Amino acid sequence: IHVEKGHVGTVTCLFPSFGIIAGAGSDTLPDSLPSVAGTLPHFVQEPEDAYIIKSNPIKLRCRAAPALQIFFKCNGDWVHQNEHESREHVDESTGLKIREVMINVSRQQVEDFHGPEDYWCLCVAWSHLGTSKSRKATVRIAYLRKNFEQDPQGKEVPIKGMIVLHCRPPEGVPAAEVEWLKNEEPVSSLNDDNIDTRADHNLIINEARLSDSGNYTCLASNIVAKRRSASATVVVFVNGGWSLWTEWSACSVPCGRGVQKRSRTCTNPAPLNGGAFCEGMSMQKITCKADCPVDGGWGEWTEWTGCSPECERQRSRECTAPAPRHGGKLCEGLSRAAENCTGGQCTLLHDVKPQSESSILLRGTNDVALYSGLAAGVIAVAILVVAVTLYRRNQSEYGVDVIDSSALTGGFQSFNFKTARQGNPLLLNSSMQPDLTVGRTYSSPICFQDSMDKELFDPLPDIKVKVQSSFMVSLGVADRAEYHVKAQPKTFPRGLTRDSSSIDSRKMGLLTPTAPTSPTKAQLRTMGMFGHLGGRLVVPNTGVSVLVPHGAIAEDTSWEMYVVINQDESSAHTDEGCEVLLGPEVTYGPPGLSLSCPIAMTIAHCAEVTGENWNIRLKRQTEDNKWEEVMSVEDETTLCYCLLDSHSCHLLLDQPGSYALVGEPLTEAAVKRLKLAVFGSTGARSMDYSLRVYCVDDTPHAFQAVVTAETGRGGQLLEEPKTLLFKANTFSLQVSIQDVPQFLWNIKPFTTCQEFSFSQVWCSNQQPLHCAFSLERYGPATTQLSCKISVRQVKGHEQILQVYTSVAEVEKERVPFFTQSDCTVTSQSGPKAFKIPYSIRQRICATFDTANAKGKDWQLLARKLHIERNLSYFAKQQSPSAVILILWEAQHQENGDLDSLASALEEIGKIHSKSPAKTPEEPKSDFS
């Protein structure tokens, strides 16, 4: 026996022949032995497997009867007797003594053991007949790891589809048990036959229901701890289905050409939880023609019948020119007429009385006088007609002389006289320093093609003068009205002399339906090189731009892209006269351009889109140079997208080509906006002065053509351009000059009103219309011109252009006091081309592209940004949120204000902050 130094040993000897245990410090043998002969010890309680939790020791226990002594043996070694706790008691039913022994096992003991198997212990019991061994009990240190081997993943499942959520709990001792939670409530498969919780810890829902949408969590637990997996959002969605078509509506007009509509809704069923919108159109339109009432008209009278015995003749007419149709009025008046055929001298024979010779002579004299007077009147009328005809023929060489008495006698709309005029860099008589960073005529600054354009709008030195006007006197403001006017410049645009820029009114027609030819016609073309980062192309002064999104072009790939505006006469509209071009015809390319998401193109238009008075369509040019309809702006289609603002149309396109926006008026209330401008220049003689009034479609591109034309002829803008609403009521446009000082100026050739026909204005198709008024000074002392130009549509709207200008013979040098805005930047690439920073855009897409059971998805983002139409187009995109943001960028490229976007995101955050409280593990919103 070997005993280490410092330890106390106990020697136990077993004497098999007697079954007696002896040892140092042991008790004496019991006085009596068990009364049951031939019985080995049997265990009433054997040691059980145990787990050490944290640092708390565990207690192993065993009981045996009959037993003289019991000892524990752990990992093959006997446990010291001092470490045992022993107790004895007598079993009342058998009379046998039962011995109970316990030992403690610490965490350190288990950790220090490095055997091939787990730490184990068993009991050995002795009696006088022999020994018995208990089962082995293992002792292990309990734990549960933090990380799940597999977290459940969120899913989007159609209704009645199968949902399978996988979960592999963390490693642990003992092995963890798994429980599923839905929205923090336990999921039980016992109460729902549709749910199956497998032994492999997976959750299976055989047929998904709307109520199965929610946040699912896998809960793993053992005797040590509980662990929660990441929540998996399950969205059960419903794809939308179309309802039945409604009946066709009545024709939109009581008579004439109108529209009938029918609609259907995506409610059978309605899309839920991000389900796909119905594909196709929600509204259909067809043209209809309602018969207009035709009032009857009288035909020609028949010839008079012969004189009847009653001294009467008759004639008749019929209501057939035209006959009344479709509820029209009958002809008013008599269909038959009768008169005495003898001049009232017809009498019956028995009533005739003999007349005297003197009475007969007197009656004959009266008849001669009567007939002579009638003949003289007829001759006078004929002479007057011939004179008027000759006079009008002599005046025809000066053009059309249209005088509207109502317009010249004050029959126009009220005009507010301005005593202090606001500055405008386009105006000749600007009294304020202009800010060229903001254009007053259009939202984008006007860019000049060359130095001649700059000279066209250079202001002149201030000269304070008082101008008397009959219109001012009538308003009672002549005494207090003071104006800033400029001296006429002495210099002329580069390459032009006074003679070359003059206008000979005798050779030029007063009505010029087409734009005057300019010296050079610049090609409106913008190019740029773009790659994966995207960028922007802008055609200056035209309202046309293209936005290439980030990621639209593949990485390591670059394309040279271009935007071209067609300046020739467009063929996009039809020949029937019912369609008009609402904006410039735009081409972007190259043709083989490969894009992974649509680009955003912006085109300015001139239609007033309030109400349902227009049918506006997008057309595309085919390979054989014909135009085909791509979509109507009111249709819902997945081919492309159209967002129509009051002045611009924003298109999402994924196919290069030529595009044009055309409109068909549905009612006479359809309105096209016209931009009005008046320019002036000195004529060939120093005493002559020409005023040119332009009427052009209200788009930046169309007005730029006027600027180019006036640059070539040396004209100067005399009044800030104004907008006129031109109705589709088939009435003409009249331009008249009024309030010209009669004793200072003479109008040549006495024409104060000119007229454009309705078709000229309505079908101008972005080509400028202009008319001219030629004035002549009576003397060189007359240096100021004040008048007004009235432009009005018959039975429509009117605008007044007020003219105040100096036409001094001695012209001073121009003194420019402003610098030309930078118009050379037409292409931007990379992040600087976008208003929304790239990091913010990525966070928005990551937040809203992922389906959320609470409805926080891209559809909500679109609604908050007021992009609520044709959502099926975005649904087919790989990242709907990214396409929505590109459309928002195109819509707000001029103001560059992110407030509306920030407000929408803040409102979404407020909505979801009111939802049920989040669990501690749920991440916070990026936009809270």
CORVEN-V510966 format. One record per residue. N is the residue number from 1. PSI is psi in radians with two decimals (NA if undefined). Layout:
N,PSI
N,PSI
This chain:
1,2.23
2,2.19
3,2.17
4,2.66
5,2.36
6,-0.01
7,2.66
8,2.19
9,2.68
10,2.22
11,2.17
12,2.24
13,2.43
14,2.18
15,1.74
16,-0.58
17,-0.49
18,-0.29
19,0.52
20,2.40
21,2.26
22,2.66
23,2.89
24,2.29
25,0.20
26,2.76
27,2.85
28,2.79
29,2.58
30,2.66
31,-0.58
32,2.61
33,2.88
34,2.50
35,-0.26
36,2.01
37,2.57
38,0.48
39,2.13
40,2.76
41,2.38
42,2.58
43,2.14
44,-0.59
45,2.17
46,2.73
47,2.47
48,2.71
49,2.52
50,2.75
51,2.32
52,2.12
53,2.09
54,-2.12
55,0.29
56,2.18
57,2.77
58,2.82
59,2.18
60,2.44
61,2.46
62,2.62
63,2.46
64,2.70
65,2.50
66,2.52
67,2.26
68,-0.60
69,2.59
70,2.32
71,2.64
72,2.49
73,2.10
74,2.22
75,0.55
76,-0.07
77,2.49
78,2.47
79,2.39
80,2.53
81,-0.56
82,-0.34
83,-0.01
84,2.59
85,2.13
86,2.55
87,2.65
88,2.55
89,2.85
90,2.27
91,2.05
92,-0.51
93,-0.58
94,-0.34
95,0.11
96,2.62
97,2.31
98,2.16
99,2.36
100,2.31
101,2.46
102,2.54
103,2.73
104,2.42
105,2.16
106,2.87
107,-0.62
108,-0.68
109,-0.74
110,-0.72
111,-0.56
112,-0.27
113,2.24
114,0.82
115,3.07
116,-0.21
117,-3.13
118,2.80
119,2.28
120,2.77
121,2.61
122,2.94
123,2.52
124,2.14
125,2.41
126,2.50
127,-3.12
128,-0.24
129,-0.28
130,-2.79
131,2.75
132,2.52
133,2.53
134,3.12
135,2.77
136,2.32
137,2.21
138,2.57
139,2.11
140,2.68
141,2.14
142,2.51
143,2.92
144,2.06
145,2.86
146,-0.67
147,2.32
148,2.48
149,-0.49
150,2.07
151,2.61
152,2.54
153,2.47
154,2.68
155,2.63
156,2.05
157,2.35
158,2.73
159,2.44
160,0.16
161,2.94
162,2.39
163,2.19
164,2.03
165,2.18
166,2.49
167,2.20
168,1.95
169,2.94
170,2.77
171,2.44
172,2.84
173,2.11
174,2.97
175,2.44
176,2.57
177,2.59
178,2.39
179,2.44
180,2.43
181,2.46
182,2.02
183,0.76
184,0.16
185,2.43
186,2.52
187,2.14
188,2.24
189,-0.15
190,-0.57
191,-0.05
192,1.94
193,-0.28
194,-0.20
195,2.40
196,2.03
197,1.96
198,2.86
199,-0.40
200,0.27
201,0.05
202,2.66
203,2.20
204,2.21
205,1.98
206,-0.85
207,1.98
208,2.40
209,2.83
210,-0.58
211,-0.24
212,-0.11
213,2.44
214,-3.03
215,2.07
216,2.40
217,2.42
218,2.14
219,2.02
220,2.41
221,2.60
222,-2.86
223,-0.19
224,-0.91
225,3.07
226,2.45
227,2.47
228,2.36
229,3.00
230,2.53
231,2.44
232,2.11
233,2.13
234,2.13
235,2.08
236,1.95
237,2.82
238,2.12
239,2.45
240,2.69
241,2.54
242,2.49
243,3.11
244,2.66
245,2.50
246,2.95
247,2.68
248,2.38
249,2.91
250,2.77
251,2.42
252,-0.25
253,2.57
254,-0.47
255,2.67
256,-2.81
257,2.14
258,-2.75
259,2.45
260,2.52
261,2.68
262,2.72
263,2.88
264,2.78
265,2.66
266,1.19
267,0.30
268,1.17
269,3.01
270,2.50
271,2.35
272,2.60
273,0.74
274,0.22
275,2.74
276,2.45
277,2.77
278,2.43
279,2.46
280,-3.01
281,2.42
282,-0.20
283,2.46
284,2.51
285,2.51
286,2.63
287,2.57
288,2.76
289,1.94
290,2.34
291,2.21
292,2.50
293,2.38
294,2.01
295,2.52
296,2.67
297,2.53
298,2.45
299,-3.08
300,2.60
301,2.55
302,2.94
303,2.67
304,2.46
305,2.97
306,2.82
307,2.19
308,2.91
309,-0.38
310,0.25
311,0.68
312,2.46
313,2.75
314,2.72
315,2.86
316,2.89
317,2.81
318,2.62
319,1.24
320,0.26
321,1.20
322,2.99
323,2.52
324,2.33
325,2.70
326,0.75
327,0.25
328,2.86
329,2.58
330,2.80
331,2.43
332,2.44
333,-3.05
334,2.53
335,-0.23
336,2.58
337,2.54
338,2.57
339,2.80
340,2.30
341,0.13
342,0.28
343,0.43
344,0.12
345,0.05
346,2.16
347,2.83
348,2.67
349,-0.65
350,-0.17
351,-0.09
352,2.28
353,2.57
354,2.42
355,2.67
356,2.81
357,-0.61
358,-0.64
359,-0.64
360,-0.69
361,-0.72
362,-0.71
363,-0.66
364,-0.67
365,-0.73
366,-0.69
367,-0.70
368,-0.75
369,-0.69
370,-0.85
371,-0.58
372,-0.71
373,-0.72
374,-0.73
375,-0.73
376,-0.68
377,-0.75
378,-0.76
379,-0.69
380,-0.75
381,-0.72
382,-0.74
383,-0.72
384,-0.73
385,-0.77
386,-0.70
387,-0.79
388,-0.70
389,-0.81
390,-0.69
391,-0.80
392,-0.58
393,-0.66
394,-0.52
395,-0.12
396,-0.41
397,-0.20
398,0.01
399,-2.89
400,2.30
401,1.68
402,2.07
403,2.05
404,1.88
405,-0.61
406,-0.64
407,-0.67
408,-0.28
409,0.39
410,0.23
411,0.77
412,3.07
413,2.80
414,2.60
415,2.19
416,2.03
417,2.32
418,2.04
419,-0.49
420,2.07
421,2.43
422,2.61
423,2.51
424,2.21
425,-0.26
426,-0.31
427,2.51
428,-0.69
429,0.92
430,2.26
431,0.02
432,2.63
433,2.07
434,2.68
435,1.81
436,-0.07
437,-0.28
438,2.02
439,2.36
440,-0.50
441,-0.74
442,2.88
443,-0.45
444,2.55
445,2.59
446,2.18
447,2.43
448,2.43
449,-0.59
450,-3.03
451,-0.39
452,-0.64
453,-0.66
454,-0.72
455,-0.49
456,-0.61
457,0.17
458,2.26
459,2.82
460,2.89
461,2.53
462,2.38
463,2.09
464,2.10
465,2.79
466,2.27
467,2.20
468,2.44
469,2.46
470,-0.57
471,-0.67
472,-0.75
473,-0.70
474,-0.46
475,-0.16
476,0.46
477,0.20
478,-0.58
479,-0.46
480,0.05
481,2.09
482,2.35
483,2.66
484,1.97
485,2.84
486,2.62
487,2.54
488,2.29
489,2.66
490,-0.51
491,2.87
492,2.83
493,2.63
494,2.25
495,0.04
496,2.54
497,3.06
498,-0.72
499,-0.67
500,-0.39
501,0.04
502,2.94
503,2.18
504,1.87
505,-0.38
506,-0.46
507,-0.37
508,2.33
509,2.59
510,-0.54
511,2.08
512,1.71
513,-0.41
514,2.85
515,2.49
516,2.56
517,2.42
518,2.75
519,-0.75
520,2.58
521,1.75
522,2.46
523,2.15
524,1.59
525,2.31
526,2.40
527,2.74
528,2.70
529,2.19
530,2.55
531,-2.61
532,-0.47
533,-0.24
534,-2.93
535,-2.84
536,2.40
537,2.31
538,2.28
539,1.92
540,2.52
541,0.36
542,-0.24
543,0.35
544,2.28
545,2.79
546,2.31
547,2.07
548,1.99
549,2.77
550,2.26
551,-0.07
552,-0.57
553,2.39
554,2.70
555,2.66
556,0.45
557,2.45
558,2.54
559,2.42
560,1.83
561,2.74
562,2.74
563,2.21
564,2.37
565,2.21
566,2.10
567,-0.06
568,3.04
569,2.21
570,2.60
571,0.25
572,-0.49
573,2.77
574,2.93
575,-0.10
576,-0.24
577,0.03
578,-0.25
579,2.51
580,2.64
581,2.18
582,-0.16
583,3.10
584,2.70
585,2.11
586,2.42
587,2.32
588,2.63
589,-2.91
590,2.91
591,-0.62
592,0.30
593,2.27
594,2.12
595,2.46
596,-0.22
597,2.78
598,2.65
599,2.82
600,2.10
601,2.34
602,2.24
603,2.20
604,2.57
605,2.96
606,0.33
607,2.44
608,1.91
609,0.18
610,2.48
611,-2.97
612,0.91
613,-0.13
614,2.60
615,1.73
616,2.28
617,2.65
618,2.27
619,2.68
620,2.46
621,2.29
622,3.11
623,-0.47
624,0.40
625,0.37
626,2.81
627,2.28
628,2.58
629,2.24
630,-0.83
631,2.79
632,2.51
633,-0.31
634,-0.11
635,2.72
636,1.98
637,2.74
638,0.07
639,-0.78
640,3.10
641,2.50
642,2.09
643,1.99
644,2.01
645,-3.12
646,-0.53
647,-0.15
648,2.75
649,2.18
650,2.08
651,2.48
652,1.99
653,2.51
654,0.22
655,2.07
656,2.75
657,-2.97
658,2.30
659,2.61
660,2.54
661,2.07
662,2.70
663,2.51
664,2.06
665,2.30
666,-0.45
667,2.98
668,-0.19
669,-0.06
670,2.41
671,2.36
672,2.30
673,2.34
674,2.49
675,2.21
676,2.39
677,2.54
678,2.25
679,2.69
680,2.68
681,2.70
682,2.50
683,-2.93
684,-0.65
685,2.64
686,-0.38
687,-0.16
688,2.59
689,2.41
690,2.31
691,2.21
692,2.18
693,2.18
694,2.43
695,2.00
696,2.66
697,2.43
698,1.24
699,2.60
700,-0.64
701,-0.78
702,-0.70
703,-0.53
704,-0.53
705,-0.62
706,-0.76
707,-0.75
708,-0.73
709,-0.78
710,-0.46
711,-0.73
712,-0.43
713,0.11
714,0.42
715,2.80
716,2.42
717,2.22
718,-0.28
719,2.59
720,2.27
721,2.52
722,2.85
723,2.38
724,2.32
725,2.01
726,2.09
727,2.74
728,0.86
729,0.19
730,0.21
731,2.64
732,3.05
733,2.21
734,2.38
735,2.13
736,2.58
737,2.36
738,2.79
739,0.63
740,2.24
741,2.02
742,-0.54
743,0.04
744,-0.55
745,2.65
746,2.29
747,2.21
748,2.36
749,1.23
750,0.52
751,2.02
752,-0.13
753,2.33
754,2.85
755,2.42
756,2.41
757,2.82
758,-0.78
759,-0.61
760,-0.75
761,-0.82
762,-0.66
763,0.47
764,-0.49
765,0.99
766,0.05
767,2.29
768,2.49
769,2.49
770,2.67
771,2.82
772,2.55
773,2.16
774,2.20
775,2.68
776,2.30
777,2.51
778,-0.43
779,2.78
780,-0.32
781,-0.32
782,1.91
783,-0.16
784,2.50
785,2.17
786,2.21
787,-3.13
788,2.61
789,2.14
790,2.17
791,2.03
792,2.60
793,2.37
794,2.24
795,0.66
796,-2.59
797,2.89
798,2.58
799,2.59
800,2.21
801,2.02
802,2.28
803,2.17
804,2.04
805,2.77
806,2.27
807,0.71
808,2.43
809,-0.64
810,1.89
811,2.45
812,2.84
813,2.50
814,2.44
815,1.59
816,2.39
817,0.31
818,2.76
819,2.63
820,2.39
821,2.69
822,1.92
823,0.23
824,-0.31
825,1.70
826,-0.12
827,2.26
828,2.43
829,2.72
830,-2.94
831,-0.50
832,-0.24
833,-0.15
834,2.59
835,-0.64
836,2.15
837,2.61
838,-0.74
839,-0.71
840,-0.73
841,-0.71
842,-0.71
843,-0.69
844,-0.78
845,-0.74
846,-0.56
847,-0.77
848,-0.28
849,-0.41
850,2.27
851,2.50
852,2.34
853,-0.35
854,0.11
855,0.19
856,1.48
857,-3.00
858,-0.47
859,-0.69
860,-0.70
861,-0.75
862,-0.73
863,-0.71
864,-0.43
865,0.19
866,0.63
867,1.44
868,-0.13
869,2.65
870,0.85
871,-0.29
872,-0.45
873,-0.75
874,-0.53
875,-0.49
876,-0.12
877,2.64
878,-0.69
879,1.59
880,-0.66
881,-0.69
882,-0.71
883,-0.66
884,-0.73
885,-0.62
886,-0.69
887,-0.70
888,-0.71
889,-0.79
890,-0.65
891,-0.52
892,0.43
893,-0.42
894,-0.87
895,-0.50
896,0.47
897,2.10
898,0.08
899,-0.72
900,-0.67
901,-0.79
902,-0.68
903,-0.71
904,-0.78
905,-0.66
906,-0.69
907,-0.69
908,-0.74
909,-0.66
910,-0.68
911,-0.78
912,-0.29
913,-0.33
914,-0.08
915,2.96
916,2.61
917,2.49
918,2.68
919,2.78
920,-0.50
921,-0.23
922,2.23
923,2.63
924,2.72
925,2.55
926,-0.32
927,0.58
928,NA
